[in-house]
Amino acid sequence: MAKVVMANDHGAVELAAKLKKHLEDRGFDVTYLGVSTPDSVDYPDKAQEAVEEFRKGGYDFGVVCCGTGIGISISANKMNGIRCALPQNIYAAEKCKQHNNANFIAFGGRIEYQEDPNAILDAYIDAAFEGGRHERRVGKMMALEGK
């Protein structure tokens, strides 16, 4: 069974619950590190928890959510080895996997998506890294860590 680590802050409680259920319905084993109440928590802390769990191994990818998805994705991307995408639609979700081999995907609980977030997540899950010229570019991207 494929495994996913997931975390959210108070700005994405409803969306995170929806995405978690969708993942479970698709057969994923979800390690959920998020919150289920509107009590304030800091998104950098939730990103760190998710990434540290992911680094333990055995996970296919991570899902992180905050109010806009911006803060939690930036936080995750500060950590070595993480390529967290914040796609705004199905097309971008496909490309973040096909071209960037993103290992995390972020969503915003307060964002009005033009396409269903579950469909965006599905596009990410169902896409495959294309390798080739993209492998070189991902290598260059990862070489920027720590600069």
N, C-alpha and C positions, 0 to 999 in steps of 0.2 A: 504494500500500500504506500502510495506517495505521501510524503509528509510536508507540511507547511507550518511555518512559524508566523504568528500574527500578533500585532499589538496596535493599540489605538489610545488616544487621549480622550478627554471629555468632549471634544469638538466633533467626534465621529462615532458616537455610541451606536446610533441607529444604523448607520451605514456599515459599520464593522459587524454588527449582528447579522445584517443581510448578507454580506460577503462571506462570513463564516458559515452560515447555513448553506449557502450556495456551494462552497467548497466541500462541505460534508456531504451534501447531496450528490456531488460528483465523485465521491469516494475518497476524498483526501482525509488524512488524519491531521487535525489542526491542533497545534499547541498554541493555546490562546493566552496571551500575556496582557491583554487590554483591560480596560475598565468598562463597567456597565452602568455607571451612574454619571450625572453631570458634575460631580465634584471635581474641581480643578486638579489636574496633574500636568506635569511638564513633558511636552512631546520629545525633547532630547533624551529624557530618561527612558521613555518607552521605546525609542529607536535603539538606544544602547542595549536594553534588555533583549529586544528581538534579535539584534545582530550577535550578541554574545551567545544566545541560544542557537542561532543558525550555525555559528562557528563550531559548536559541539559536534556537528556533522549529522548526516542522515536526512537533511532537509533538501527538498527540491528547490524551494524559493521562499521568500518572505513577503508578507503583505503588511504595510504600515499605513495608518490613517490618522489624520488630525483635522482641524477645521478646514484648511485649504489643501492639505497634502504637501504644502511647500516646506514648512518648518521641519516636519518629520523626515521628508526625503533628503533635505539638506543635511540634517543630523546624521542620518544613516550613511550618506555618501562621505562624511568626514572619516568614517571608519575604514581601515584598510580592507581591501578585497570586495567592497560593496559597490555595486552598480545599481542604484535605485532610480527607477524611472517614474515619472509623474505624467502618464499619458492622458490626454484630454479626450481621446476618442478611440474607436476600435482600430483604425489605421495606425495610430501612434503606438498602441499597445502591441500590435503585430511587429512593428519595426523595432521597438525597443528590445525585443527578443531576437528577431532575425538579424539585426545589424549590430546591436550593442551587447547581446547576451546578458541582459539585465537579470540579476539574481534577486532583486527586490522590486516590488511595484507599490506605488503609493496612491492613495485616494484622499479626497477632501470631503468630509461630512457636510460641509456647508456650501458645497459647490452644486450648482444646478447643471447636471450633465445633460447634454443633448442626446446622448445614447445611454442605455441602461448600464450602470456600473458592472452588473453581472456579465453582460455581453463584452464589456471592455476587458474584464478579468479573463473571460473565456478566450478571447483573442490572444491575450498574453500566454495563457496556459497552452493553447493549441498550436502556437507558433514554435518553430525550431530555429536555433541559431544556424545561420547559413555558412559560417566559416569563411574560407577564401580571403578575399581582400578585407573582409570585416575582422578576421582574426588579427591581422596586422594592426588595424585601427584600435581594436580593443586592447591589444598589447601596448600601444602608445598611450592610450587613455590611462591604463593602470600604471604605467611608468611615471605618470604625473603625481602619483601619491607621494606626499611628503615634501613636495617642492614649495 
